[in-house]
Amino acid sequence: MTAAVHMPIPGAASRPGLARAGRQPVEVSMRALRGWMKFEGGQDLLEYSLLASLIALFAMAAVRAVGDKMDQFFWTAIANSNI
């Protein structure tokens, strides 16, 4: 029978109650994961960057559509002129 090797959990010293005696390493990992999932520090930055990229995509599509229409309009006008 082999003895279980317990590795120290990063950040366990700064969060009391995380690494109590008798808890399984998986349970401690799941508690740490839940704590990290609740952290919303960079969420605003992510939302703003997604919004900016979505606006940029729509702007590029609009410029391309308008550019194609303008190109067609001017070349039709040039073709119809008697110069």
Buried (B, 14 or more C-beta within 10 A) or exposed (E): EEEEEEEEBEEBEEEEEBBEEEEEEEEBEEBBEEEEEEEEEEEEEEEEEEEEEEEEEEEEEEEEEEEEEEEEEEEEEEEEEEE
